Amino acid sequence: MIGLRRHVSRSIAGSVRFWLRFLCALAFMTLLCACAGRPSGVLEPVAANPSASQVEMLVATTRERAKTPGEMFSGERSRTPNFADITVSIPPDKVRKAGEVAFPRTLPPNPARDFAALKAEEIDRAAAEKWLHDHVRKSPDGSVLVFIHGFNNQFDDAVFRFAQIIHDSGAHSVPVLATWPSRGKLLAYGYDRESTNYTRNAVESLFQYLARDPQVKEVSVLAHSMGNWLALESLRQMAIRNGGLPAKFKNVMLAAPDVDVDVFGSQIVDMGKQRPQFTLFVSRDDRALAVSRRVWGNVPRLGAIDPEQSPYREELETNKITVIDLTKLKEGDSLHHTKFAESPEIVQLIGRRLSDGQTLSDSRLGLGDNIMVATTGAAQAVGTAAGLVISAPAAIVDQNTRENYGHYAETLVASPGEPQSESSTRRCQTISKTGPANCNR
C-alpha cells in the first residue's frame, strides 16, 4: 500500500508539474501577444478614402452571428453556415509596410492609416453563389484562393489578415475566407480545436461546390496554424467521398501547421495519388507550436520539423511536398508563428506564382531560386556558394531548387578558365557544409 501511495503521489506530482509548465507557457504567450486597448466592432462600414486600396472577399463561416454591431460574427458555433460580402480598405503603402495589418486603434477606423470595412453585409447562400459567379467570371483566369485561419482568431482578425495577404501578394485569385468558430482567446485552445472538427463538413461542402462550378478553373488553399487541420481533414473527406481530389485543386499551402506529423502522413495517404501540389512552411523556432507539442503528447508538430532530417526528408520527397524553411527569417510576431504572411518577399513571391497560374514547384525554376534572386544581394557581393546559402533568408527544399543550387554556385564560384568539373567538385564540397544541396542528385 505504501508503494502504491508513493507511485500515485509521484504520478500526481508529475501531472501537476506538467500543467504548471503548460500554464506558464500560455502565460508567456499571452504576454507576448497582448494588445493594449484594441477596440472591438471595427467592421462597422466607413466611407472610402481615395488613396486607399480595396480588397473584396466572400466569407463562408460556421460562426454564430454577433450581438455587437461591427463584429458581425462571434466565436460561438452556428447550426448552419453563414455568408458575408466584405470589402476591406487598406491604407497606402507609405503609411504601412508590406506584411503588416494596421488594426484600428480607435473607432471609427480611419482608412488613411487603418484597415477598415467599406462593406460588411451578411448574405444568404443564393447571394453568395451569385457573388462567386460574378467575381470568377470577371477574374483573368477563373482561379479561387480559399484561406483558413488559425487558432486564437476573432472574426475581424481573420478578415483583415486575409485582406493583407491578398493585397500584399498581388494575387488576382478570387478571395474566399472560410472562417470557423475561434473564440480568440489563448486559453480556449481546446474549444478552438473542437471547432475545426465541427466545421469539417461545411468546408468540404465549400470545396465540393468549387469543384462542381464549371466557371472555377483553379482552386488554391492557404491554411495557417490550426486551420491546417481543418483544411487537411476537409480535403481528406472529399477525396474519400469522391474517390480522389479534382484536378482543378492545384495548390495547398500549409503555413505553420499545428498538425501531428504522424497524422499528416496518414491524411496524405487517404487523399490518394491524385492530389494538389502541397507546399509546407516550417520554422523550427515557432514558440506556439512548441507549446502545442507539449499539449499533444510531445509528438512533433508538422510546422516545426527539420525537413532535412530523417525520416522527414525522405517522406516529404516521396510525397513530392515542397518545403520552405523560414527558421532564419526575422519577420513575424514574437512567437515566430506568422512569418509566411509578414515576410514581404515570401508573400509577394507566392502571390506572383499563383497569379501566373502555376503550382509552386512545377517548372525547372524552383520557388527557392526566385526567393534567392529577390533577396540575396549580399551573396553576389561575397561571390561564393557559401555566401549564397548563408545569406538566403529561407531554405527551399523542393527538387528544382536543390538541383538549381548547383547552377548558382557554378556561376558564383567558377573562375575564368577553370575546368567545369573542378568547379563542380568544389561547389559540392562548399554547399554540403552550409546548406541543403545534395551533391548526389
N, C-alpha and C positions, 0 to 999 in steps of 0.2 A: 504493500500500500504506500509506504514511504517513497519507494522508487517511482510509483505511478504519479504520486503528487508532484515529485520533482520534475518528472517528464512533462506533466501538464503545465506546471509553473514555467518551465523553460519555453514551452510552445506559446503560452500566453505572452511571455516577455518578448519572444521573437516577433510575434504579431504586433504587439504594441510598438516595438522599435521600428518595424516596417512602416506602420501607419503614421508614426510621428515623422519619419523621414519624408514620407509622401506628402503629409500636410505642410511640412516645412518647405518642400519643393514647390508646392502650389502657392504658398505664401510668397515665396521668392518670385514666382512667375507673376503673381498679382502685382507686386511692387514694380516689376519691370514693365508691365502692361498698363499700369494705372494711368488714367486720363483725367486730368483735373478739369472739372466743371464742364464736361461735354454736354451740350443740350440735347434733348430728345424732341421728336416731332419735326425733324429737319426736312421731311419730304412734302411739307406744305408748299404748293407751287408758288413761284415768284415770277416776275417779269424778266424776259431775256435781256442780256447785255450784248450789244452788237460785237464787242471784242472777244466774247467767249465762244468756245466750240460747243457742239451739241452731240450727244450720243443717244439714239433711240434704241430701246430694248423691249422685248416681250418677256414677261415674267410668268412662270408656272410654279405654283407653290402649294405645299401641304400645310402651310401656316394658317392659323386662325386669324380672322380679322381683328385688328387692334381697336381699342375703345378710344384711344387718344388721337386727336387729329394730327396729321403729319407723320404718324408712324405706319399707317396702312395695315401692316401685318405684325403680329406678336410672335413670341416663341412657343406658343401653345399649338396643339395639333388640331387640324381641321378634319372633319369627317370626309369631306370631298375636296378635290383640287380647286384652287382659286387661280385667277389670272389677272394680270395688270399690264397696262400700256404706260411706260415711263420714259420720259425724256430728261436726261441729266445735262446740266450746263457745267462745262469745265473751264476754269479761268485761263487766261492767256499764259503762254509758256514763260513770259517774262516775270511772272509772279509765282510760278510753280515749276519745280524741276520734274523731269520725267520720272515716273515711278512713285510719286508722292500723291496721296489722297488728301486734298486740302479740306478737311472736315470743318464745317461751320463752327465758329467759336461763340457766336451769338445768333439770335433769331430776330428778324428773318435773315436767311443767308444772303450774302452779298455776292452775286455772280462775278463781280470784278476780281474777287480774291478767293471765293469759296466754291466748292462743289454745291450745286443747288438743283432742285427739281423744277423743271418748267412745266411738266405734265406728270401727273401721278393718278391715273384713273383705273379703278377696278373694272374689269370687263368680263363678260361671260364666255363660255367655250366657243360659241359661234363667232363672236367678235375676235377672239384670239386666233382662230383659224383663218379668218379674213385678214387680220394683221399680218400673219405669217405669209399668206398667199401674196398679198400686195408687196411686201418688202422683198421676198425672194424673187418675184417677177422683175423688180427694179434693180436687183443686185447684178453685178457684172458676170458672176459665174454660178449663181444658184447655190452658194455654199452657206451653211449654218454653223455657228460656233455655240455650243452649249457649255455654260460654266456652272460648276457645282462647288460652292464654297465649303469651308471647313468648320471646325469646332469654334465655339465662342464667337459667333457672328450674329448680331442683330440684323434685322431686315435691311436697314439703311447701310450697314457695313457692307453687306453683300452687293447691294445696288451700286454703291459708289466705287467699290473695288473693281467690279466688272466694267463699269464705265471707264475707269482709269486704264484697265488693261486694253480695252478696245481702242481707246484714243491713243495711248502711248505706243501700242504695237503697230498702228496703222492698218490693221486687218480690215478688209471690207466684207467679211462674212456677216450674215445677219445674226445679231446677238440675241441669244435666248438664255435667260437666267433661270436655272432650276434651283429653287431655294427651299430648304427643309427646316423644320421647327427646332432651331437652336435658341436657347434662352439667353445666349450672350453673356454667360457667367462662367468663370473658371471652375467653380465648384459644381456645375451642372454637367460634368463630363459624362456621367452615366446616362442621364436623361438625353443628352445630345446623341450619344451612340445609339440608343434605342430609337431615337427619332429618324436616324438614317435607315434603320431596318423598316420602320413604319412607312418610309417614303419609297421603298424599292419598287413597288408595283406602279406607283404614279410616274416615276422616272422611266421605267420600262415602257409604259404606255406612251410617253412622250417620244421615246426612241422609235417605237413601232409606228407612230404617226408619221414621223420624219422619214422612215423607211418606205412607207406607202405613198407618200406625196410625190407624184411624178415631177413636180417643179423643183423639188430639192435634189440637187445633183451631187452634193457632197456634204458630209457631216463630220465635224471635228468636236471632240470633247476635251475640255480642260477642267481638271478637278484639283482641289487643294486640300491637304491635310486629311481630316476625317471624311471629307467629301469624296475621297478616292474609294473608300469602302462602298459608298452608295453607287458611285459610277461603275465600279467593277462588278458589284452584285447585280445591278440592273442589266449590264451587258451580258453577264453570265446567264441570267434568267432568260433574256431574249434569245441567246444562242441555243439554249436547251430547248426552248419552246419552238424555235424556227428551224432547228437543225443547222445552225450556223448564223453568222452575222452578215448583214448586207454589204455588198462591195462598196456602196457609197459611203460607208463609215471608214474614213481614210486615216485619221489621226486620233489617238487617245493620249493625252499628255497628263502624266501623273506627277504633280508638284508636291514634294514633301509628304508622300503618302503615309498616313497613320494606319498602316495595314500590317498585320503579322506576315512576315516574309514567307513562312511556310504556307499560309492560307493563300497568298497571292499565287504561289506555284500551282495550287490546285485549281484556282479560278481560271488561270490561263489555259490549263488543260481542258477544263469544261467548255471553254469557248470554241474549241475545235481548231482546225488548221487554217480556216479562212477567217482571219481576224484583222483588225486595223494595225497600222504601224504604231507600236507603243513607244513613247519617249518618257523616260524616268528622270526626274530631277531629284538629286540626293544632296545632302550636306551632313557631314559627319559631326558638325558642331551644333546641330539643331537641338536646342535645350528642351523644347516642347516634346519632341519625340523621345528624348532621353527619359523624361518623366513618364510618358506613355509606356515605354518599355518596362519600367518597374511595375506599373499597374497591371500589365498583361503578362505577368509571369516571366519577365526577363528574356522574352523572345525578341530578337531584333525587329525593329520596325523597318519597313521597306525603304522609307525615305532617308534612313541614316546608315545604310550599309556602305561598306567599302567595295565598290564594284570591281576593283582589281584583285580582290582576294577570292580564293576558292571557298565554297563552291559557287559563289555568286557569279563570278566571271563566266564560268562555263555555262551555267544555267541561262544567263542573260544572252549570251551569244547563241545558244541553241534555240532560244525563242525569238531571236532577232530583235531584241529590245535595245534601243539606243539609250545610253545613259549620259546625262550631263551632270558632272560632279561640281557643285557650286561651293564646296567647302572653303575655298580661298577667297571667295567674293566677300566684300565688306558691306555691300548694300543689304538692306532689310532691317527688320525690327531687332530689338535686343535679344530676342530668343532665337534669332537666325532662322526663322520659320517662314518668312515671306520673300525670300531672295528672288524667286522666279518672277515676281511682279514688280519688285522695287529696283531691280537692276535694269537701267535703260537699255544696255546692249542686248541683254538676253530677251527682254520682252519685245524689243523692236525687231530683232532678227527672226524670232519666231513668227511675228506678225507678217514680216515680208515673205517668209516661206509659205505661210498659209495663204497669203494674198496671191502668190504665184500659182496656187492650186497644186502644190506638191506636198508629198509626205516629207517628214523631217530628215529622211536619210535615203531618198530614192534616186539620187544622182551620184555621179562619180565625185562630186564636190560635197564633202560631208558638212554637216552643220558646224562642227568644230572648226573647220577651215574658215568658214565665214566669220565666226566669232573672233578667230585669231587675226584675220585680216583687219577687222574693225578695231581690235584692242591691243595689238602687240607692237606698237610703235617702238617701245623700248627694245624689243628683240632685234629689230632692224639695226639699231644703233650698236648693240652688243655684237651682232654678227655671228652668233653661234647657235647651234641647235639647242644647246642647254639654255641659252637666253630665251629662245622661243618658248620652250616648255615652262620655264620658271615664271616668265612674265605674263603668260596666258592666265586670265582670271578664272578660267573654268577648264576642267579636263573633260574632253568629249570622248566617249568610249564607243562610238559607232564604227563599223567596219571601214567605211570610206575614209574617215578621219585618221584611223590607225594607219592605213596604207598611205594616206597623203602626207602624214607627218614626214615620211621619207622624202617627199618632193620638196617640202620647205627646207628640211635640213640640208638636202643636197644643194639647194640654191644658196643657202647661207654659209655652209661650211666649205664647199669646193673652192679651191683657188685656181687661177688661170693656169692651164697646162697640166693640172693634176689629173691622173687617170681616174675615171669614174669609179672603178672597182675599189680603189684605195679610199676614195671619199666615202663610198657607201659603207665600207668597213668601219671607218672612223665614226660615221654618222650613227651607226647602230650601237657602237660602244658608248657614245656620248648619251644618246637618248635613253638607253636601257638603264642608266644610272639615275635619270632625273624625271622620267615621265612614263606614260602608259604605252609607248610604242612597242610593238612586238617584232623583233628582227627576223623571226622565223616565218613571217607571213609574206 
